[in-house]
Amino acid sequence: MTRRRFARVAFLDLAAMTSPQIAEHAAGDGIIAIPIGSTEQHGPHLPLGTDRDVAVAVAQGLAELMPSVAVAPAVGYGSSGEHAGFPGTLSIGQEALELMLLELGRSAGETYRRQIFVNAHGGNAVPAVRAVRRLRAESRDVLLWMAMWDGDAHAGRAETSLQLAIQPGLVHEELAEAGNTTPVRELIDELRAGGVKAVSPNGVLGDPAGASAEEGDRLLQRLIDGLHTQVLAWDPPYGKLGI
């Protein structure tokens, strides 16, 4: 594995701005991007906040391309029940996450006419979709984007490469090892019955071998470009490409 931090340039960080500054930003064509991740095991070599890190990096990448986008503090907890039994996993479940996103969307809508949820954890998909549907039913202009890529499902080559590009110092390369490399579609019944621990004792679904920061850079840029394309095609007032 090779390391190289993903290059960062300036972006608008909502938490670092004052209230009047945000009011001015939102008054034009401002958009708020809210990253959504999780706190859950990612094998013996990746940090618990990997999904959050990916969501934040994608949101920041979008904001670098579009000054109209402000990046909000990330939602660091998600629906991670499938990772129960692994130390450090902190899950709030689907119902709590749906309510959190619903209330965040309502609150964000008081300042920003348009908002994007940038999700990087598959377990958040169902509650995020439900929350966005409710927000749209309230006539709020919300886009939901979810990180997706080909290859291994969890803590394998793709996520390891992404983390090497984003925060390489948090990757314990010497501990990286393959987990269950069976395609997830063939494990789905076992996963539903017993979670990840039932099919992969080390929590990895895939193999991190061959991961590199260069590969992570390329994948991260594809994710950013994909989100950017959706935002440019966003059809007001209901963000048709979101779900």
Residue frames as qw, qx, qy, qz and C-alpha x, y, z in Angstrom:
[[0.000, 0.888, 0.461, 0.000, 0.00, 0.00, 0.00],
 [0.417, 0.186, -0.010, 0.890, 1.17, 3.53, -0.72],
 [0.159, -0.733, -0.493, 0.440, 0.20, 6.74, 1.01],
 [0.211, 0.160, 0.183, 0.947, -0.58, 10.19, -0.32],
 [0.104, 0.516, 0.574, -0.627, -3.03, 12.62, 1.22],
 [0.299, 0.679, 0.584, 0.331, -5.81, 13.85, -1.07],
 [0.266, 0.112, -0.007, 0.957, -5.04, 17.46, -1.95],
 [0.069, -0.759, -0.607, 0.224, -7.34, 20.03, -0.33],
 [0.182, 0.303, 0.113, 0.929, -8.05, 23.56, -1.42],
 [0.178, 0.024, 0.389, -0.903, -10.38, 26.16, 0.04],
 [0.273, -0.444, -0.771, -0.367, -14.03, 25.34, 0.71],
 [0.335, -0.489, 0.099, -0.799, -16.76, 26.99, 2.74],
 [0.384, -0.137, -0.856, 0.320, -16.94, 25.36, 6.19],
 [0.366, -0.693, -0.378, -0.493, -20.26, 26.29, 7.80],
 [0.701, -0.592, -0.330, 0.221, -19.05, 25.67, 11.36],
 [0.564, -0.159, -0.039, 0.809, -16.15, 28.11, 10.88],
 [0.065, 0.457, 0.305, 0.833, -18.38, 30.94, 9.65],
 [0.115, 0.148, 0.492, -0.850, -20.41, 33.48, 11.58],
 [0.326, 0.554, 0.733, -0.224, -24.19, 33.64, 11.44],
 [0.299, 0.793, 0.020, -0.530, -24.20, 36.86, 9.34],
 [0.003, 0.480, -0.733, -0.482, -21.69, 35.33, 6.92],
 [0.216, 0.173, 0.955, 0.111, -23.89, 32.29, 6.42],
 [0.327, 0.693, 0.485, -0.422, -26.96, 34.48, 6.00],
 [0.218, 0.723, -0.318, -0.574, -25.18, 36.32, 3.19],
 [0.068, -0.261, 0.901, 0.339, -24.04, 33.05, 1.58],
 [0.254, 0.347, 0.899, -0.085, -27.51, 31.50, 1.73],
 [0.292, 0.650, 0.253, -0.655, -29.23, 34.61, 0.40],
 [0.303, 0.502, -0.534, -0.609, -28.02, 33.96, -3.12],
 [0.829, 0.162, -0.423, -0.329, -27.94, 30.51, -4.66],
 [0.128, -0.513, 0.783, -0.327, -26.39, 28.94, -1.56],
 [0.862, -0.081, -0.443, -0.232, -26.67, 25.21, -0.90],
 [0.441, -0.599, 0.598, -0.298, -25.90, 23.39, 2.34],
 [0.734, 0.207, -0.642, -0.079, -24.24, 19.96, 2.13],
 [0.630, -0.532, 0.418, -0.381, -24.62, 17.72, 5.18],
 [0.421, 0.351, -0.836, -0.030, -22.25, 14.70, 5.24],
 [0.839, -0.309, 0.175, -0.413, -23.64, 11.51, 6.78],
 [0.391, 0.436, -0.808, 0.067, -21.40, 8.69, 7.93],
 [0.869, -0.377, -0.278, -0.157, -21.25, 6.20, 10.76],
 [0.171, -0.659, 0.682, -0.268, -19.14, 5.09, 13.69],
 [0.967, -0.014, 0.136, -0.213, -18.57, 1.40, 13.11],
 [0.662, -0.382, 0.567, 0.306, -15.88, -1.22, 12.78],
 [0.634, 0.708, -0.224, -0.215, -13.91, -1.26, 9.55],
 [0.899, 0.215, -0.312, 0.218, -11.76, -4.29, 10.10],
 [0.743, -0.492, -0.116, 0.438, -8.51, -4.35, 12.08],
 [0.565, 0.000, 0.179, 0.805, -6.84, -1.65, 9.97],
 [0.045, 0.513, 0.311, 0.799, -9.30, 1.18, 9.27],
 [0.045, -0.016, 0.490, -0.870, -10.72, 3.75, 11.72],
 [0.145, 0.488, 0.815, -0.277, -14.27, 3.62, 13.02],
 [0.211, 0.726, 0.198, -0.623, -14.99, 6.96, 11.34],
 [0.349, -0.064, 0.680, 0.641, -14.14, 5.83, 7.81],
 [0.192, 0.633, 0.696, 0.278, -17.63, 6.43, 6.40],
 [0.109, -0.919, -0.220, 0.309, -17.77, 9.88, 7.95],
 [0.352, -0.537, 0.389, 0.661, -14.35, 10.71, 6.50],
 [0.313, 0.211, 0.729, 0.570, -15.47, 9.69, 3.01],
 [0.070, 0.809, 0.578, 0.078, -18.72, 11.67, 3.22],
 [0.222, -0.862, -0.020, 0.456, -16.87, 14.76, 4.43],
 [0.379, -0.320, 0.538, 0.681, -14.21, 14.47, 1.71],
 [0.256, 0.449, 0.721, 0.461, -16.85, 14.19, -1.01],
 [0.047, -0.903, -0.418, 0.082, -18.83, 17.15, 0.37],
 [0.311, -0.743, 0.179, 0.565, -15.67, 19.24, 0.64],
 [0.400, -0.032, 0.650, 0.646, -14.69, 18.27, -2.89],
 [0.171, 0.707, 0.629, 0.275, -18.05, 19.46, -4.16],
 [0.180, -0.927, -0.196, 0.263, -17.69, 22.73, -2.26],
 [0.422, -0.459, 0.389, 0.678, -14.28, 23.27, -3.83],
 [0.271, 0.253, 0.693, 0.619, -15.91, 23.02, -7.26],
 [0.138, -0.697, -0.516, -0.478, -18.97, 25.06, -6.30],
 [0.154, 0.156, -0.410, 0.885, -18.53, 28.12, -4.04],
 [0.524, -0.347, -0.174, -0.758, -22.30, 28.13, -3.62],
 [0.822, -0.265, -0.501, -0.060, -21.99, 25.03, -1.39],
 [0.238, -0.649, 0.523, -0.499, -21.37, 25.26, 2.36],
 [0.634, 0.015, -0.770, 0.065, -20.30, 22.08, 4.16],
 [0.611, -0.625, 0.082, -0.478, -22.05, 21.48, 7.49],
 [0.266, -0.457, 0.812, -0.248, -20.59, 19.44, 10.37],
 [0.458, 0.082, -0.830, -0.308, -20.99, 15.74, 9.64],
 [0.832, -0.302, 0.112, -0.451, -23.52, 13.39, 11.15],
 [0.144, 0.542, -0.824, 0.082, -21.11, 10.86, 12.62],
 [0.385, -0.009, 0.869, -0.310, -23.60, 8.27, 13.84],
 [0.512, 0.153, -0.487, -0.691, -25.80, 6.13, 11.65],
 [0.907, -0.070, 0.149, -0.388, -27.71, 2.89, 11.37],
 [0.314, 0.566, -0.762, 0.017, -25.00, 0.27, 11.90],
 [0.802, -0.273, 0.358, -0.392, -26.82, -2.62, 13.52],
 [0.934, 0.308, -0.181, -0.011, -25.22, -5.04, 11.08],
 [0.480, 0.521, -0.534, 0.461, -21.89, -4.32, 12.78],
 [0.650, -0.619, 0.195, -0.396, -23.09, -5.11, 16.29],
 [0.969, -0.211, 0.034, 0.121, -20.71, -7.23, 18.32],
 [0.672, 0.345, -0.111, 0.646, -17.59, -5.36, 17.21],
 [0.417, -0.608, -0.290, 0.609, -16.08, -3.03, 19.85],
 [0.180, -0.292, 0.151, 0.927, -16.47, 0.65, 19.03],
 [0.053, -0.389, -0.683, -0.616, -19.52, 0.35, 16.81],
 [0.098, 0.347, 0.487, -0.796, -22.02, 3.02, 17.87],
 [0.041, -0.326, -0.734, -0.595, -25.38, 2.71, 16.12],
 [0.270, 0.124, 0.357, -0.885, -28.44, 4.88, 16.63],
 [0.376, 0.351, 0.855, -0.070, -30.70, 2.72, 14.45],
 [0.184, 0.383, 0.613, 0.666, -32.97, 3.55, 11.54],
 [0.164, -0.824, -0.535, -0.092, -35.77, 5.32, 13.40],
 [0.397, -0.755, -0.073, 0.517, -33.45, 7.69, 15.27],
 [0.381, -0.159, 0.432, 0.802, -31.43, 8.49, 12.15],
 [0.106, 0.576, 0.640, 0.498, -34.56, 9.20, 10.13],
 [0.252, -0.887, -0.374, 0.094, -35.78, 11.59, 12.82],
 [0.467, -0.563, 0.127, 0.670, -32.36, 13.25, 13.09],
 [0.308, 0.078, 0.533, 0.784, -32.16, 13.87, 9.34],
 [0.025, -0.730, -0.617, -0.293, -35.75, 15.06, 9.25],
 [0.319, -0.880, -0.228, 0.268, -35.13, 17.64, 11.96],
 [0.458, -0.376, 0.306, 0.745, -31.78, 18.66, 10.47],
 [0.248, 0.353, 0.618, 0.657, -33.47, 19.18, 7.13],
 [0.132, -0.854, -0.490, -0.113, -36.21, 21.27, 8.67],
 [0.419, -0.776, -0.026, 0.471, -33.70, 23.38, 10.57],
 [0.446, -0.157, 0.449, 0.758, -31.36, 23.78, 7.59],
 [0.196, 0.579, 0.638, 0.468, -34.33, 24.85, 5.51],
 [0.181, -0.897, -0.309, 0.259, -34.75, 27.93, 7.69],
 [0.255, -0.714, 0.304, 0.577, -31.47, 29.24, 6.25],
 [0.077, -0.304, 0.742, 0.593, -30.88, 27.42, 2.97],
 [0.708, 0.297, -0.026, -0.640, -33.47, 26.90, 0.25],
 [0.862, 0.305, -0.386, -0.125, -31.56, 23.89, -1.10],
 [0.468, -0.609, 0.619, -0.165, -29.79, 21.15, 0.80],
 [0.733, 0.329, -0.584, -0.115, -27.88, 17.96, 0.03],
 [0.783, -0.467, 0.395, -0.119, -27.41, 14.93, 2.25],
 [0.490, 0.596, -0.635, -0.046, -24.07, 13.32, 1.29],
 [0.853, -0.347, 0.296, -0.255, -24.23, 9.74, 2.58],
 [0.372, 0.574, -0.728, -0.038, -21.30, 7.31, 2.65],
 [0.232, -0.159, 0.915, -0.291, -22.77, 4.40, 4.65],
 [0.341, -0.116, -0.774, -0.521, -25.06, 1.87, 2.99],
 [0.241, -0.382, -0.845, 0.287, -26.87, 1.10, 6.24],
 [0.050, 0.404, 0.287, -0.867, -28.16, 4.68, 6.29],
 [0.044, -0.084, -0.635, -0.767, -29.92, 4.37, 2.94],
 [0.219, -0.541, -0.790, -0.186, -33.41, 3.37, 4.10],
 [0.239, -0.723, -0.451, 0.466, -33.80, 5.97, 6.88],
 [0.169, -0.356, 0.211, 0.894, -32.21, 8.67, 4.69],
 [0.065, -0.247, -0.709, -0.658, -34.64, 7.97, 1.85],
 [0.245, -0.661, -0.708, 0.040, -37.56, 8.09, 4.28],
 [0.259, -0.623, -0.224, 0.704, -36.40, 11.38, 5.79],
 [0.093, -0.181, 0.405, 0.891, -35.90, 12.99, 2.38],
 [0.117, -0.430, -0.774, -0.449, -39.32, 11.87, 1.20],
 [0.260, -0.732, -0.564, 0.280, -40.90, 13.47, 4.27],
 [0.232, -0.512, 0.034, 0.826, -38.93, 16.67, 3.73],
 [0.024, 0.052, 0.600, 0.798, -40.02, 16.82, 0.10],
 [0.171, -0.595, -0.769, -0.157, -43.60, 16.24, 1.15],
 [0.250, -0.769, -0.322, 0.493, -43.16, 19.42, 3.19],
 [0.449, 0.872, 0.132, 0.146, -42.07, 21.20, -0.04],
 [0.378, -0.789, 0.384, 0.295, -38.39, 21.33, 0.90],
 [0.686, 0.663, -0.292, -0.067, -35.82, 21.14, -1.89],
 [0.578, -0.568, 0.586, -0.013, -33.57, 18.27, -0.81],
 [0.714, 0.473, -0.500, -0.130, -31.16, 16.04, -2.73],
 [0.789, -0.439, 0.428, -0.043, -29.93, 12.70, -1.36],
 [0.580, 0.616, -0.531, -0.049, -26.66, 11.36, -2.76],
 [0.870, -0.392, 0.293, -0.054, -25.16, 8.01, -1.80],
 [0.010, 0.675, -0.707, -0.209, -21.58, 6.87, -2.32],
 [0.938, 0.121, 0.303, -0.121, -21.39, 3.74, -4.47],
 [0.172, 0.682, -0.658, -0.269, -18.56, 1.92, -6.19],
 [0.910, 0.164, -0.350, -0.150, -17.77, -1.45, -7.72],
 [0.410, 0.418, -0.718, 0.376, -15.72, -4.01, -5.83],
 [0.418, -0.198, -0.811, 0.360, -15.57, -5.23, -2.26],
 [0.311, -0.734, -0.500, -0.338, -18.24, -4.16, 0.16],
 [0.484, -0.859, -0.012, -0.167, -16.62, -3.23, 3.47],
 [0.490, -0.761, 0.406, 0.127, -13.10, -2.35, 4.64],
 [0.871, 0.171, 0.344, 0.307, -11.60, -3.88, 1.51],
 [0.565, 0.092, 0.264, 0.776, -9.49, -2.40, -1.25],
 [0.085, 0.716, 0.362, 0.591, -11.86, 0.45, -2.12],
 [0.427, -0.881, -0.154, -0.130, -12.38, 1.87, 1.37],
 [0.739, -0.435, 0.092, 0.507, -8.75, 1.29, 2.30],
 [0.485, 0.301, 0.290, 0.768, -7.64, 3.20, -0.79],
 [0.102, -0.831, -0.293, -0.461, -10.05, 6.02, 0.02],
 [0.590, -0.797, -0.065, 0.107, -8.76, 6.33, 3.57],
 [0.717, -0.156, 0.182, 0.654, -5.15, 6.26, 2.35],
 [0.291, 0.517, 0.304, 0.746, -6.03, 9.22, 0.14],
 [0.290, -0.821, -0.251, -0.422, -8.00, 11.12, 2.77],
 [0.437, -0.779, 0.359, -0.271, -6.27, 10.45, 6.11],
 [0.759, 0.322, -0.560, 0.082, -3.39, 8.02, 5.59],
 [0.049, 0.447, -0.691, 0.566, -2.15, 8.37, 9.15],
 [0.664, -0.170, 0.397, -0.610, -5.25, 6.55, 10.40],
 [0.906, 0.230, -0.270, -0.229, -4.64, 3.42, 8.30],
 [0.557, -0.537, 0.633, -0.026, -2.83, 0.56, 10.08],
 [0.649, 0.502, -0.472, -0.323, -1.40, -1.07, 6.99],
 [0.127, 0.378, -0.903, 0.158, 0.49, -3.70, 8.96],
 [0.401, 0.081, 0.777, -0.478, -2.83, -5.05, 10.29],
 [0.620, 0.353, -0.175, -0.678, -4.67, -5.18, 6.97],
 [0.229, -0.096, 0.965, 0.087, -5.94, -8.63, 6.05],
 [0.372, -0.123, -0.648, -0.653, -8.55, -10.21, 3.84],
 [0.506, -0.009, 0.574, -0.644, -11.96, -11.01, 5.22],
 [0.594, 0.339, 0.727, -0.059, -14.81, -12.87, 3.57],
 [0.002, -0.349, 0.469, 0.811, -14.38, -12.34, -0.16],
 [0.214, 0.419, 0.869, 0.152, -17.65, -14.02, -1.16],
 [0.065, -0.352, -0.324, -0.876, -19.89, -11.59, -3.10],
 [0.233, -0.002, 0.513, -0.826, -22.31, -9.89, -0.71],
 [0.668, 0.042, -0.243, -0.703, -25.32, -11.02, -2.74],
 [0.707, 0.021, -0.705, -0.050, -24.41, -14.60, -1.79],
 [0.316, -0.023, -0.707, 0.633, -24.12, -13.69, 1.90],
 [0.271, -0.377, -0.073, -0.883, -27.26, -11.62, 2.22],
 [0.739, -0.434, -0.422, -0.295, -29.33, -14.19, 4.14],
 [0.721, -0.220, -0.436, 0.492, -26.56, -14.77, 6.68],
 [0.208, 0.207, -0.152, 0.944, -25.95, -11.04, 7.00],
 [0.448, -0.458, -0.210, -0.738, -29.59, -10.37, 7.69],
 [0.813, -0.400, -0.416, -0.083, -29.73, -13.13, 10.28],
 [0.780, -0.456, -0.175, 0.391, -26.47, -12.54, 12.13],
 [0.042, -0.971, 0.139, 0.189, -24.83, -9.38, 10.84],
 [0.463, 0.743, -0.481, 0.047, -21.27, -8.99, 9.58],
 [0.324, -0.552, 0.732, -0.233, -19.79, -10.90, 12.51],
 [0.854, 0.066, 0.462, -0.230, -21.62, -14.05, 11.38],
 [0.838, 0.528, 0.096, 0.093, -19.84, -14.07, 8.03],
 [0.549, 0.600, -0.275, 0.513, -16.53, -12.30, 8.75],
 [0.692, -0.548, -0.330, 0.334, -14.85, -12.58, 12.16],
 [0.475, -0.199, -0.014, 0.857, -12.46, -9.73, 11.34],
 [0.160, 0.741, 0.342, -0.556, -15.23, -7.49, 10.00],
 [0.043, 0.480, -0.495, -0.723, -13.85, -7.24, 6.47],
 [0.733, 0.459, 0.486, -0.125, -15.96, -8.04, 3.41],
 [0.582, 0.799, -0.134, 0.068, -13.33, -8.11, 0.70],
 [0.840, -0.144, 0.014, 0.524, -9.55, -7.85, 0.59],
 [0.057, -0.963, 0.037, 0.262, -7.56, -4.64, 1.15],
 [0.667, -0.216, 0.452, 0.551, -4.52, -6.02, -0.70],
 [0.432, 0.373, 0.470, 0.674, -3.38, -3.69, -3.45],
 [0.072, -0.930, -0.356, 0.058, -4.96, -0.59, -1.92],
 [0.524, 0.042, 0.027, 0.850, -3.16, 2.67, -2.62],
 [0.006, -0.622, -0.249, 0.742, -3.60, 6.38, -2.12],
 [0.063, 0.229, -0.532, -0.813, -3.41, 6.86, -5.87],
 [0.168, -0.328, -0.874, -0.317, -6.34, 4.50, -6.37],
 [0.148, -0.624, -0.627, 0.442, -8.16, 6.27, -3.56],
 [0.013, -0.437, 0.098, 0.894, -7.56, 9.65, -5.20],
 [0.155, -0.014, -0.703, -0.694, -9.09, 8.40, -8.43],
 [0.222, -0.474, -0.851, -0.045, -12.10, 6.86, -6.70],
 [0.132, -0.595, -0.430, 0.666, -12.67, 9.93, -4.55],
 [0.061, 0.311, -0.286, -0.904, -12.54, 12.16, -7.61],
 [0.198, -0.223, -0.818, -0.492, -15.09, 9.93, -9.37],
 [0.207, -0.583, -0.739, 0.268, -17.40, 10.23, -6.37],
 [0.076, -0.544, -0.140, 0.824, -16.99, 14.01, -6.28],
 [0.102, 0.139, -0.547, -0.819, -17.56, 14.29, -10.02],
 [0.181, -0.373, -0.880, -0.232, -20.65, 12.09, -9.77],
 [0.146, -0.659, -0.563, 0.478, -22.14, 14.28, -7.05],
 [0.050, -0.430, 0.149, 0.889, -21.20, 17.42, -8.98],
 [0.106, -0.097, -0.743, -0.654, -22.99, 16.10, -12.06],
 [0.190, -0.560, -0.806, 0.020, -26.14, 15.40, -10.03],
 [0.138, -0.631, -0.326, 0.691, -26.11, 18.85, -8.48],
 [0.009, 0.271, -0.387, -0.881, -25.72, 20.52, -11.88],
 [0.250, -0.203, -0.780, -0.537, -28.68, 18.47, -13.17],
 [0.016, -0.342, -0.753, 0.562, -30.76, 19.09, -10.03],
 [0.099, -0.454, -0.583, -0.667, -34.25, 19.88, -11.22],
 [0.094, 0.070, 0.508, -0.853, -35.86, 22.37, -8.84],
 [0.291, -0.685, 0.394, -0.539, -37.84, 22.33, -6.77],
 [0.887, -0.314, 0.183, -0.285, -37.71, 18.66, -5.86],
 [0.159, -0.626, 0.759, 0.083, -34.24, 17.34, -6.79],
 [0.900, 0.179, -0.090, -0.387, -35.48, 14.52, -9.04],
 [0.673, 0.419, -0.599, 0.114, -32.13, 12.73, -9.13],
 [0.254, -0.574, 0.599, -0.498, -31.91, 12.31, -5.36],
 [0.448, -0.089, 0.849, -0.264, -33.81, 9.06, -4.84]]
